[in-house]
Amino acid sequence: MGLSVARGRITKFQKNGQVSAMDHKFTGEEPTWEDANELNDAEFDIKLIRAFGFYNYYLESGDLAPLVKDFMKSHGFTTHEAAQAKSLCRFAEIFVIARILRCATRGLKLSHNRIPTPSKMKLDIRRALGQINYVAPAEDDAASPIVRKHKPNPQALMEAAVNEKIIGPLDKMMDLWIASGEEKIPRIKLLDSLKNAQVPGPAIRHVVAWIRKHHDEMMIAFKEDDTQLEEGYSYLSQKGLKQRLLVLQHMLKEVDQYKAEKKATKKKRVPKTKTLDQQVKHLKFQPTSKEYKLTSVPPTRVPGAVHLYTFNTKYRTLTVFHAKDHDGITIKGTTIKDFDEATSYSIGLRKPGEILPKVIAKKPAQIEKIVGLLSGKKRSASARINENTIILRSLDK
């Protein structure tokens, strides 16, 4: 990056306010815009891209923050909001505005139809402000002072970090591609950059979106499907476009490799073991039945049971659950889980008063013999427990 040295310190601007272009043989001097109205759309777009590349090469986002701050002050933002200009410039869309405002100091009119209008700039800044700060509601107490707590938005901070560590270098690479023309183009090792920045999974989509945007534009220009894009990339031959497309396609493969490595090293989430009380918290059952002289066993005995017997007092239905393994039955909400559907069943009882005492007293094998003598037909066990269900018995072996 080219910098000037004045009295032992490094400065990025000359005394006349112009950017110090130490590498002007490569980048040219800072552009001026007196001829903006004489350029056609394609010429204007190419010049603007090169201007952005110039500022990316010599300046950091914070160097242009004073211009954003002045713009905010003159367009209805509060002093407190304007003071956050440097933080705002970390967002890619606000850094675009900052570079346009710099061009405006060099003769570009903000009313030009190829750049965002001041109203659009205000809207983008307002949205970015909303992402930076969360304003907590003040307590409804007239005696206490109104305190507004600003909490950073994690999603916005994550996006800003990716813009700074990944998207920013990619933008600089793209600017160097424009300046390189048909020569060998510089590239970055995206996989290493992603690893060094430790980009979290949800933020990878911003990187993919950047690559796909430029790849798709170049592909359309390469296939000559859009005259406007064709004209915009007219400074490149088919060979130059193909060279860049191959690099962008390789970058997408690097992103896929990073995602695969990240997934492979991701720690598996171990679910917390719930206490018995937590497991049966939402279980609905009938504690007692005067009609059948029955009392439910404590519901905390259901989780872990190998054999479970319930009786629906409304429909006179006995349900027998056998666990599918030695870990026993579990409960989720009001539903019995992890029972063997092949051996578990429900059956209607014509004489509950005779059968239920035996179910409560006998062993599982004896109960099966008793049920086998009944004339009723077995059907699939109903896993739902409700307020009409007596929990007759629970056995853990």
KOLTI-854637 format. One line per 5 residues: number of its first residue (from 1); their letters; for each residue x, y, z of N, C-alpha, C. Coordinates in steps of 0.001 Angstrom, whole numbers, plus 500000, padded with zeros to 6 digits. Last residue first. Layout:
REM KOLTI-854637
NUM	A	X/Y/Z/X/Y/Z/X/Y/Z | ...
//
This chain:
REM KOLTI-854637
397	KDLSR	462207/445379/535208/462885/444148/534758/461866/443055/534488 | 460722/447469/536126/462018/447795/535517/462819/446568/535126 | 457289/448133/535734/458320/447168/536099/459621/447494/535391 | 454371/449621/536807/455622/449863/536100/456675/448904/536627 | 450830/449947/536540/451996/449246/537044/453210/449567/536170
392	LIITN	448734/451802/535855/448528/450641/536727/449809/450150/537373 | 447814/454846/535524/449095/454156/535359/449085/452989/536346 | 444810/455565/533897/445414/455137/535164/446737/454426/534846 | 443616/458127/531905/444506/456968/531954/445064/456742/533359 | 442306/460412/531330/441464/459239/531621/442290/457972/531801
387	ENIRA	444134/462301/530556/443542/462460/531885/442599/461322/532268 | 446484/460203/528676/445660/461397/528921/445017/461356/530301 | 449100/459194/526574/448528/459103/527927/447704/460363/528155 | 449640/457561/523506/449249/458792/524199/448614/458488/525564 | 450071/455254/522119/451190/455801/522892/450814/457022/523716
382	SASRK	448262/452392/521881/448117/453848/521789/449149/454493/522705 | 449309/449487/520190/449292/450255/521438/449168/451744/521158 | 447147/447861/517893/448386/448613/518153/448246/449466/519398 | 445092/445299/519440/445394/446290/518391/446658/447061/518780 | 443458/442180/520049/444567/443103/520293/444726/444068/519114
377	KGSLL	440083/441597/520791/441129/441601/519767/442209/442631/520119 | 438648/439507/523426/438890/440779/522728/440056/440681/521760 | 438601/437234/524895/437977/437177/523563/438212/438441/522751 | 441535/436106/526661/440417/437033/526468/439892/436955/525041 | 443783/434592/526861/442513/433876/526999/441297/434771/526766
372	GVIKE	445860/436411/526784/445678/435517/525638/444370/434751/525673 | 445849/437514/529287/445322/438321/528182/445037/437433/526965 | 447080/435374/530644/445721/435799/531012/445077/436579/529872 | 449580/435331/529439/448720/434153/529339/447269/434513/529636 | 450549/437839/530187/450378/437551/528762/449465/436337/528562
367	IQAPK	450758/437511/532938/449781/438480/532407/449504/438191/530940 | 452870/435735/533083/451544/435268/533511/450443/436191/532961 | 454951/437391/532242/454640/436199/531454/453252/435664/531795 | 454939/439455/534298/454644/439747/532886/454250/438521/532061 | 453160/438242/537279/454379/438531/536534/454039/438759/535055
362	KAIVK	450316/439838/539036/451052/438753/538376/452343/439240/537706 | 449025/442166/540080/449688/441203/540973/450615/440207/540272 | 447863/443715/538113/448639/444392/539163/449483/443400/539957 | 446521/441839/536655/447587/442604/535986/448487/443268/537029 | 444637/441053/538576/445649/440087/538155/446825/440789/537460
357	PLIEG	443048/443365/538741/443793/442911/539933/444894/441904/539580 | 442003/443392/535983/442987/444378/536453/443711/443953/537732 | 440051/441338/535638/441359/441260/534977/442402/442184/535627 | 437724/441949/537084/438337/440626/537236/439781/440609/536725 | 437034/444548/536405/437145/444207/537814/437811/442872/538060
352	PKRLG	436713/444548/533603/437950/445099/534172/438154/444681/535628 | 435326/442799/531485/435203/442708/532934/436496/443204/533597 | 436041/443515/528910/434613/443456/529231/434398/443437/530736 | 438547/445572/527648/438202/444632/528724/436691/444684/528984 | 440520/445844/524645/439346/446216/525414/438999/445137/526448
347	ISYST	443994/446444/524376/442887/445491/524255/441737/445941/525142 | 447092/447234/522759/445933/447659/523551/444815/446642/523325 | 450657/446390/522927/449304/446336/522362/448291/446986/523308 | 453976/445293/521928/453083/446117/522760/451701/446156/522110 | 455427/443995/519996/454963/443206/521147/454029/443984/522074
342	AEDFD	455937/445940/518041/455526/444587/517632/454937/443798/518784 | 456857/448205/519256/455523/448257/518660/455012/446866/518276 | 458456/448682/522136/458456/447745/521015/457034/447668/520440 | 459105/452134/522924/458522/450821/523235/458496/449979/521958 | 459949/454828/522719/460932/453736/522838/460317/452425/523344
337	KITTG	457440/456757/524538/458411/456536/523458/459258/455298/523766 | 454289/458142/525156/455246/457093/525512/456150/456831/524297 | 453443/461571/525538/453559/460397/524667/454629/459438/525164 | 453268/464072/526475/452251/463125/526970/452317/461807/526196 | 456592/464751/526491/455288/465406/526641/454287/464467/527260
332	KITIG	457961/461769/526190/458108/463102/525614/456744/463758/525629 | 459570/459200/527968/458375/460026/527803/458765/461340/527158 | 460709/455784/527466/460903/457212/527759/459595/457947/527517 | 461562/452491/528655/460625/453414/528021/460983/454850/528388 | 464905/451009/528526/463549/451246/529002/462776/452267/528206
327	DHDKA	467312/449953/527984/467294/451341/528487/465906/451750/528953 | 467001/447496/526803/467185/447524/528255/467199/448938/528842 | 464362/448011/524306/465713/447609/524749/465815/447793/526264 | 461687/448489/523960/462394/447852/522836/463833/447489/523180 | 459343/447631/526545/460442/448451/526028/461172/447721/524906
322	HFVTL	455952/447163/526173/457208/446463/526432/458321/447289/525786 | 452812/448029/527440/454018/448509/526742/455207/447644/527160 | 449443/447567/527132/450657/446935/527632/451836/447414/526778 | 446346/448820/528127/447475/448955/527190/448733/448420/527851 | 442912/448245/528271/444202/447942/528880/445282/448094/527798
317	TRYKT	440072/450248/528334/441124/449673/527500/442400/449481/528306 | 437656/451645/528842/437931/450329/529447/438972/449564/528612 | 437290/454227/528110/437009/453222/527084/437289/451790/527559 | 437771/455516/530560/436654/455953/529721/436259/454857/528719 | 440044/454499/531698/438775/454286/532401/437566/454661/531542
312	NFTYL	442653/452782/530457/441815/453932/530125/440420/453690/530686 | 445527/451760/532059/444116/451429/531843/443352/452725/531605 | 448828/450337/531542/447917/451458/531789/446487/451023/531476 | 451983/449126/532295/450587/448751/532113/449715/449952/532459 | 455220/448365/531107/454319/449387/531631/452884/448996/531292
307	HVAGP	458481/447187/531431/457087/446827/531176/456213/447893/531833 | 460677/448722/531885/460791/447704/530837/459397/447214/530439 | 461080/452221/532563/460348/450968/532777/460548/450028/531593 | 462210/454636/532005/463118/453542/532364/462415/452216/532578 | 459513/456531/533179/460774/456540/532432/461714/455434/532915
302	VRTPP	457609/455776/535348/457411/455399/533941/458716/455422/533155 | 457929/456776/537808/458342/455387/537634/458189/454922/536179 | 456818/459248/537891/458284/459201/537779/458805/457774/537615 | 454134/458880/538452/454542/458961/537030/456057/458912/536839 | 453293/456459/540937/453911/457758/540638/454411/457808/539188
297	VSTLK	450332/454594/539919/451670/454630/540528/452272/456001/540202 | 446877/455377/540531/448053/455361/539652/449345/455302/540460 | 444446/453258/541858/445304/454418/542101/446543/454302/541210 | 441021/452164/541720/442404/452107/541259/443144/453394/541622 | 438234/451494/541694/439043/451409/542910/440539/451228/542585
292	YEKST	436631/452080/539637/437355/450806/539539/438277/450566/540748 | 435452/454448/540598/434625/453436/539939/435316/452077/539943 | 437506/456040/541463/436602/455485/542467/435795/454331/541874 | 440715/456305/540528/439405/456005/539959/438551/455354/541043 | 443410/458765/540415/442619/457693/541057/441314/457483/540301
287	PQFKL	444898/460299/538463/445509/459839/539721/444752/458668/540361 | 445304/460045/535104/444238/460045/536106/444794/459492/537418 | 447580/462325/533392/447092/460991/533737/446007/461143/534805 | 449936/463953/531374/448575/463995/531911/448113/462556/532186 | 453129/465299/531609/452345/464069/531465/450975/464218/532128
282	HKVQQ	454918/467323/531859/453720/467599/531059/452832/466368/530876 | 456922/466163/533520/456334/467458/533854/455005/467707/533135 | 458427/463959/533243/456980/463738/533409/456230/465045/533693 | 461017/464971/532974/460471/464116/531926/458955/463972/532027 | 461464/466338/535346/461398/467098/534099/460751/466278/532995
277	DLTKT	461563/464197/537137/460508/465200/537284/460339/466015/536004 | 463886/462918/536265/462593/462241/536147/461441/463223/536233 | 465969/465213/534359/465602/464510/535587/464235/463853/535380 | 467608/464738/531229/466558/465347/532033/466301/464519/533289 | 470762/465306/530011/469905/464280/530606/468886/464959/531532
272	KPVRK	471243/467167/527050/471277/467104/528505/470323/466017/529006 | 472837/465865/524136/471636/466357/524826/471753/466190/526339 | 475699/467028/522730/475223/465957/523610/473997/466467/524365 | 476566/467770/519516/475839/468260/520681/475297/467074/521478 | 479815/467192/518333/478419/466782/518364/477765/467247/519660
267	KKTAK	481936/469666/517068/481590/468801/518188/480107/468476/518161 | 483316/469608/513869/482304/470172/514756/481950/469174/515854 | 484968/468575/512013/485570/468881/513319/484565/469441/514318 | 483334/468310/509803/484001/467114/510336/484558/467343/511736 | 482600/470911/509259/481563/469970/509687/482184/468749/510352
262	KEAKY	485026/471929/508414/484395/472495/509609/483337/471553/510164 | 485448/470464/506116/486394/470331/507227/485777/470834/508520 | 483267/471383/504586/483390/469959/504913/484328/469743/506095 | 483834/474102/504370/482600/473683/505031/482678/472226/505459 | 486236/473956/502931/486238/474551/504268/484999/474105/505048
257	QDVEK	485308/472857/500547/486290/472113/501338/486318/472622/502771 | 483650/474919/499671/483063/473606/499966/484007/472773/500835 | 485632/476874/499259/484581/477110/500257/483941/475784/500657 | 487037/475682/497184/487716/475922/498456/486709/476155/499581 | 485112/475769/495191/485544/474456/495676/486260/474592/497022
252	LMHQL	485037/478514/494831/483826/477849/495317/484161/476450/495852 | 487613/478867/493783/487274/479447/495091/486027/478792/495675 | 487343/477705/491284/488235/477064/492256/487946/477585/493671 | 485679/479623/490149/485165/478257/490342/486025/477482/491342 | 487472/481760/490047/486277/481868/490884/485669/480490/491151
247	VLLRQ	489331/480729/488184/489769/481074/489545/488564/481133/490482 | 487727/480457/485923/488338/479266/486504/488794/479518/487938 | 487104/483136/485410/486040/482195/485760/486603/480946/486428 | 489593/484148/484645/488983/484615/485895/487870/483677/486363 | 489953/482807/482206/490966/482713/483257/490373/483084/484615
242	KLGKQ	487786/483710/480741/487853/482296/481115/488840/482090/482258 | 488510/486397/480367/487305/486065/481130/487363/484623/481630 | 490814/486059/478771/490901/486736/480066/489707/486427/480951 | 489691/484794/476505/490716/484106/477288/490830/484709/478679 | 488046/486756/475524/487437/485526/476007/488415/484754/476882
237	SLYSY	489483/489856/476843/489195/488896/475780/488485/487684/476376 | 488361/492886/478366/488930/491537/478476/488570/490706/477247 | 486991/495171/478044/488447/495332/478142/489150/493972/478261 | 484326/494534/478187/484919/494586/476854/486436/494752/476888 | 482637/494321/480290/483852/493506/480334/484580/493509/478979
232	GEELQ	480584/496048/479505/481292/496321/480754/482598/495555/480864 | 479630/494794/477227/480330/496074/477073/481148/496389/478319 | 478464/492602/478442/479482/492394/477412/480321/493650/477241 | 476540/493795/479965/477673/493165/480641/478820/492912/479664 | 474942/494689/477792/475462/495642/478773/476669/495064/479518
227	TDDEK	474243/492375/476387/475065/493401/475725/475685/494374/476715 | 474377/489117/477278/473887/490417/477759/474800/491509/477199 | 475583/486852/476402/474118/486819/476530/473526/488162/476952 | 478226/485952/476030/477695/487043/475201/476173/487045/475184 | 479495/484258/477678/478574/483634/476721/477935/484648/475779
222	FAIMM	480873/486173/479156/481639/485186/478390/480764/484536/477310 | 478795/487484/480460/479603/488240/479494/480380/487281/478584 | 477967/485359/482044/477022/485943/481077/477774/486715/480009 | 480295/485016/483559/479814/483918/482720/478846/484430/481660 | 480435/487401/484972/481468/487100/483974/481023/485983/483030
217	EDHHK	478143/487110/486578/478270/488252/485668/479278/487946/484561 | 478807/484789/488018/477647/484776/487127/477697/485929/486129 | 481081/485652/489478/481168/484527/488541/480030/484570/487533 | 480069/487679/491093/481069/488010/490075/481193/486893/489033 | 478173/486132/492569/477781/487377/491886/478768/487682/490756
212	RIWAV	479670/484063/493696/478665/483752/492675/478259/484994/491889 | 481256/485484/495544/481881/484734/494450/480872/484496/493332 | 479287/486569/497267/480234/487454/496566/480818/486727/495351 | 478038/484256/498215/477249/485233/497454/478167/486156/496650 | 480112/483073/499668/479578/482388/498486/478812/483368/497603
207	VHRIA	480317/484955/501722/481460/484724/500836/480985/484073/499540 | 477846/484684/502927/478229/485995/502403/479392/485860/501422 | 477837/482048/503827/476949/482392/502708/477302/483753/502105 | 479391/481922/506055/479998/481481/504794/479150/481914/503603 | 478098/482460/508384/478650/483610/507660/479235/483222/506316
202	PGPVQ	477347/480034/509573/476300/480906/509015/476833/482053/508173 | 480038/478989/510367/479198/478412/509323/478153/479350/508732 | 482579/481536/510874/481549/480593/511334/480649/480150/510188 | 485958/481688/510053/484616/482130/509647/483585/481105/510106 | 488651/482025/510870/487724/481162/511596/486273/481572/511325
197	ANKLS	490633/483292/509535/489575/484163/510075/488584/483380/510922 | 492093/481060/508767/492723/482055/509644/491678/482959/510300 | 490216/479793/507080/490698/479126/508294/491286/480134/509274 | 489916/481690/505054/488741/481265/505824/489163/480612/507140 | 492557/481768/504084/491940/482971/504652/490741/482623/505521
192	DLLKI	492891/479178/503078/493723/479625/504197/493114/480841/504880 | 490965/479335/501009/490833/478326/502066/491644/478727/503296 | 491971/481370/499331/490732/481573/500078/490592/480586/501228 | 494623/482846/498538/494350/481479/498981/493149/481537/499918 | 494049/485087/495774/494290/484836/497195/493973/483374/497501
187	RPIKE	495794/486270/492819/494701/485569/493492/495054/485405/494969 | 496473/488263/489895/496769/487835/491267/495563/487124/491865 | 496795/487215/486459/496031/487873/487518/496437/487360/488897 | 498845/488104/483804/498570/487093/484818/497926/487755/486028 | 497101/490468/481602/498267/489884/482244/497849/488817/483255
182	EGSAI	494963/491786/480591/495202/490445/480076/496408/489768/480714 | 494331/493683/483454/493980/493444/482061/494206/492003/481668 | 494946/494625/485965/495887/493715/485324/495596/493504/483842 | 492832/496098/486928/494044/496823/486545/495001/495944/485750 | 491069/494053/487496/490688/495068/486505/491924/495793/485997
177	WLDMM	492494/492702/489465/492152/492007/488223/491821/492997/487118 | 492483/494591/491459/493765/494293/490809/493540/493524/489505 | 489809/494392/492163/490313/495660/491622/491641/495459/490899 | 489760/491807/493174/488982/492110/491981/489457/493403/491332 | 491358/492150/495449/491788/491235/494398/491075/491543/493090
172	KDLPG	489707/493837/496881/491010/494331/496429/491558/493451/495305 | 487589/492071/497378/487353/493298/496601/488666/493849/496052 | 488945/490230/498986/488418/489798/497692/488132/490993/496789 | 489513/491813/501268/490607/491324/500426/490141/490831/499056 | 486684/492166/502021/487579/493285/501708/488754/492857/500850
167	IIKEN	485775/489562/502575/485209/490294/501432/486112/491451/501030 | 487499/488905/504867/487401/488085/503658/486935/488909/502453 | 487621/490810/506915/488700/489828/506791/488679/489043/505482 | 485375/492529/506626/486710/493082/506837/487807/492073/506500 | 483208/490826/506283/483476/491868/505278/484904/492376/505385
162	VAAEM	483398/489402/508646/483633/488708/507385/483937/489706/506271 | 482724/491454/510443/484038/490805/510550/484390/490073/509255 | 480109/492014/509664/481132/493053/509538/482529/492450/509581 | 478850/489620/510351/478901/490021/508948/479986/491068/508722 | 479174/489713/513143/479742/488598/512390/479892/488977/510912
157	LAQPN	477705/492000/513748/479139/491967/514051/479837/490869/513259 | 475141/491158/512987/475771/492283/512292/477274/492294/512517 | 474730/489079/514802/474689/488791/513369/475396/489890/512585 | 474815/490415/517293/475836/489410/516947/475895/489121/515454 | 474517/493754/517879/473808/492683/517191/474830/491638/516742
152	PKHKR	475264/495142/521061/475672/494810/519695/474864/493651/519137 | 473127/497300/522761/473680/495954/522714/474057/495611/521278 | 472810/500038/524683/473110/499627/523317/473792/498266/523346 | 470311/501199/526715/471462/500311/526637/471631/499834/525198 | 469249/504098/528061/469199/503320/526828/470472/502502/526707
147	VIPSA	467345/505185/530706/468658/504652/530336/468491/503793/529092 | 465837/507753/532295/465717/506891/531129/467114/506476/530694 | 465781/507631/535914/466201/508233/534649/466070/507230/533507 | 462778/507092/537835/464125/506683/537450/464497/507312/536117 | 460222/508048/538062/461207/508478/539059/462627/508143/538641
142	ADDEA	458704/506845/536122/458975/508273/535991/460062/508738/536943 | 459139/503980/534536/459214/504493/535898/459638/505957/535823 | 459413/501748/532607/458280/502654/532742/458206/503152/534184 | 462661/501557/531198/461711/501138/532219/460635/502201/532400 | 463138/501558/527632/463361/502162/528947/462300/501689/529924
137	PAVYN	464159/498843/525559/463121/499770/526009/463394/500276/527415 | 467401/498921/523995/466484/498276/524941/465422/499269/525382 | 468419/498946/520810/468044/499877/521870/467009/499219/522759 | 471170/497583/519348/469819/497246/519783/469487/498158/520949 | 473287/498495/516666/472796/498702/518031/471386/498214/518216
132	IQGLA	473834/497581/514052/474912/497774/515035/474371/497781/516453 | 471454/497509/512663/472169/496256/512880/473226/496391/513969 | 470725/500179/512562/469841/499249/513252/470508/497919/513538 | 472772/501118/510952/472683/501570/512353/471822/500610/513163 | 472013/499947/508558/473257/499520/509205/473291/499946/510667
127	RRIDL	469678/501399/508030/469609/499952/508240/470850/499443/508968 | 470770/503951/507690/469791/503729/508753/469680/502236/509065 | 472322/503551/505429/472977/503914/506690/472042/503634/507863 | 470319/503035/503548/471343/502012/503832/472030/502281/505168 | 468950/505496/503620/468250/504264/503984/469247/503163/504342
122	KMKSP	470915/507237/502667/470362/507424/504022/469698/506137/504503 | 471191/506244/500067/472321/506197/500991/471839/506323/502435 | 468689/506902/499040/469061/505485/499159/470238/505315/500120 | 468950/509682/499112/467877/509033/499885/468179/507557/500095 | 471063/510144/497325/471252/510426/498759/470184/509767/499632
117	TPIRN	471111/507280/495052/470675/508630/495424/470969/508875/496908 | 473909/505480/493723/472732/505558/494605/472389/507006/494946 | 474791/506224/490266/475150/505973/491665/473889/506061/492523 | 473995/507011/487809/474652/505710/487906/475097/505371/489326 | 472985/509600/487676/472024/508484/487655/472661/507101/487769
112	HSLKL	474098/512079/489986/474367/511254/488793/473525/509980/488844 | 473920/513596/492208/472673/513426/491451/472868/512558/490216 | 476382/514005/493202/475588/512951/493852/474256/512725/493162 | 478965/514445/490861/477697/514955/491390/476895/513798/491988 | 482431/514494/491358/481266/513690/490985/480009/514258/491646
107	GRTAC	484644/515943/492299/483888/516478/491176/482674/515675/490755 | 485817/514952/494523/486687/515077/493353/485897/515448/492100 | 483958/514534/496373/484914/515618/496678/485848/515871/495503 | 482760/512316/495238/482027/513586/495205/482933/514764/495533 | 484526/510329/495907/484462/510751/494505/483756/512092/494370
102	RLIRA	483770/510150/498583/485121/510619/498255/485174/511084/496804 | 481220/509119/498245/481352/510453/498837/482743/511024/498593 | 481950/506620/497270/481203/507538/496395/481315/508971/496922 | 483154/505588/499546/483982/505817/498360/483277/506733/497361 | 480924/505444/501264/482083/506270/501634/482948/506585/500420
97	IVFIE	479298/503597/499936/478848/504989/500071/480027/505900/500376 | 480929/501348/500326/480605/501798/498962/480186/503263/498995 | 480766/501184/503051/482073/501524/502478/481905/501931/501018 | 478148/500355/503257/478473/501713/503732/479844/502137/503214 | 478270/497771/502257/477419/498735/501563/477705/500177/501992
92	AFRCL	480058/496521/504099/480428/496671/502695/479606/497748/501998 | 480788/497927/507236/479806/497249/506398/480110/497551/504935 | 482579/499620/508349/482991/498216/508273/482006/497405/507434 | 481368/502049/508600/482174/501833/507393/482709/500406/507293 | 480262/502044/511137/479394/501788/509993/480194/501435/508748
87	SKAQA	482399/502816/512714/481885/501450/512841/481023/501080/511639 | 482572/505480/511862/483709/504585/511652/483275/503122/511751 | 480095/506613/512643/480434/506484/511221/481561/505484/510983 | 479035/507243/515059/479283/505821/514799/479720/505553/513358 | 478377/509870/515137/479629/509488/515807/479983/508024/515556
82	AEHTT	475852/509977/514092/476971/510328/513213/478309/509904/513806 | 474391/509356/516396/474398/508420/515267/475592/508682/514353 | 474867/511654/517946/475248/510331/518452/475337/509317/517321 | 473725/513608/516362/475171/513658/516617/475671/512301/517097 | 471314/512147/514050/471717/512797/515291/473234/512782/515436
77	FGHSK	470669/512930/510582/471054/511994/511633/471499/512757/512880 | 470116/514755/508477/469101/514479/509495/469447/513462/510550 | 472238/515269/506778/471051/514602/506246/470155/514054/507365 | 474537/516240/507838/473806/517140/506934/472529/516518/506377 | 475465/514083/509297/475111/515324/510003/474245/516229/509132
72	MFDKV	476049/512270/507235/474991/511977/508199/474530/513241/508926 | 478199/513551/505977/476972/513285/505225/475808/513046/506183 | 480077/513485/508037/479584/514787/507555/478275/514614/506785 | 480429/510675/508188/479966/511434/509357/479386/512773/508922 | 481489/510111/505702/480189/509534/506067/479586/510311/507233
67	LPALD	483896/511479/505973/482961/511877/504916/481561/511348/505199 | 485134/510125/508113/484729/511533/508279/483755/512002/507211 | 485681/507518/506936/484580/507694/507890/484188/509152/508092 | 487819/506938/505409/486750/507702/504755/485569/507953/505683 | 489403/505425/507023/489969/506676/506504/488907/507562/505880
62	GSELY	488091/503037/507577/488013/504121/508564/488547/505443/508069 | 488803/501392/505432/487425/501906/505516/487320/503095/506465 | 492003/502494/504147/491161/501585/504925/489778/502213/505041 | 493603/503079/500930/492897/503494/502148/492226/502321/502839 | 494823/502098/498606/495535/503064/499439/494900/503317/500807
57	YNYFG	493128/500180/497462/494573/499954/497485/495265/500847/498513 | 490598/501219/497563/490873/499968/498283/492371/499754/498467 | 490941/503381/495838/490739/503647/497273/490959/502384/498108 | 491261/501972/493406/492287/502915/493861/492170/503138/495372 | 488830/500609/493218/490077/499853/493361/491204/500731/493878
52	FARIL	487141/502790/492834/486998/501980/494047/488266/501166/494299 | 488087/503511/490320/488217/504447/491441/488099/503704/492769 | 487325/501298/488862/488750/501565/489014/489013/502555/490144 | 484558/501607/489025/485186/500396/489564/486667/500624/489809 | 484286/504042/487665/483914/503966/489081/484554/502735/489735
47	KIDFE	485084/503321/485098/485864/504336/485825/485559/504272/487320 | 483074/501493/484475/484464/501043/484518/485319/502031/485307 | 480822/503202/484537/480919/502065/485452/482357/501574/485589 | 481404/504998/482432/481273/505495/483809/481466/504358/484808 | 481357/503283/480246/482601/503999/480575/482579/504497/482019
42	ADNLE	478646/502505/480332/479703/501506/480480/481027/502150/480877 | 477304/504988/479949/477107/504185/481161/478245/503192/481381 | 479639/507518/478696/478436/506688/478599/478383/505761/479810 | 480721/510734/479890/480929/509287/479776/479608/508567/479544 | 480168/513317/480439/480560/513037/479055/480730/511532/478819
37	NADEW	479745/513562/483104/478572/513673/482238/478887/513374/480778 | 482407/513399/484137/481422/512332/484404/480246/512373/483443 | 484589/515053/484063/484093/514552/482777/482977/513524/482940 | 485309/515573/486652/484727/516680/485895/484106/516209/484578 | 486438/513794/488484/485154/513454/487860/484506/514603/487097
32	TPEEG	489635/512159/489025/488728/513314/489143/487516/513043/488260 | 491534/509653/490841/490716/510135/489712/489907/511384/490052 | 494875/509757/491913/493475/509741/492341/492603/510349/491251 | 497005/508296/489364/496700/509261/490416/495229/509152/490798 | 497876/504767/488914/497461/506077/488453/497220/507002/489633
27	TFKHD	498881/502350/489760/497469/502647/490049/496954/503907/489377 | 501536/502323/488779/500700/501131/488699/499212/501471/488815 | 502484/504787/489208/502802/504172/487920/501946/502929/487691 | 501779/505332/491827/500948/505909/490758/501250/505317/489387 | 502351/504525/494442/502490/503570/493344/501706/504040/492116
22	MASVQ	501663/506662/496013/503086/506334/495894/503335/505366/494743 | 499476/508829/496174/499569/507646/495314/501032/507327/495058 | 497764/510193/498644/499156/510015/498252/499296/508705/497474 | 494823/511934/497784/495421/510705/498285/496848/510582/497766 | 494646/515450/498502/494631/514353/497544/495302/513128/498160
17	GNKQF	495014/517558/500237/493870/516677/500462/493796/515505/499517 | 497300/518978/500066/496163/519493/499287/494922/518607/499394 | 499055/517404/501502/498567/518644/502123/497375/519223/501371 | 497958/513963/500961/498866/515088/500797/498264/516333/501449 | 497286/511084/503001/496814/512217/502213/497897/513292/502118
12	KTIRG	498362/509272/504643/497757/508745/503426/497274/509866/502506 | 501446/509317/506362/500158/509943/506078/499644/509426/504752 | 503649/508494/508993/503040/508058/507735/501694/508748/507564 | 506268/510629/510212/505027/509891/510381/504431/509564/509012 | 508567/512121/509786/508677/510895/510570/507388/510137/510764
7	RAVSL	507646/514230/508148/508223/514475/509487/508162/513223/510358 | 505752/512096/506285/505938/513526/506577/506405/513680/508009 | 505423/509836/503734/506040/510030/505040/506301/511510/505228 | 502662/508212/502161/503638/509294/502222/504190/509398/503625 | 502136/504938/500740/501930/505909/501814/502997/506990/501725
2	GM	500635/502176/499091/501456/503368/498986/501129/504370/500061 | 500838/498820/500000/500000/500000/500000/500881/501239/500000
//
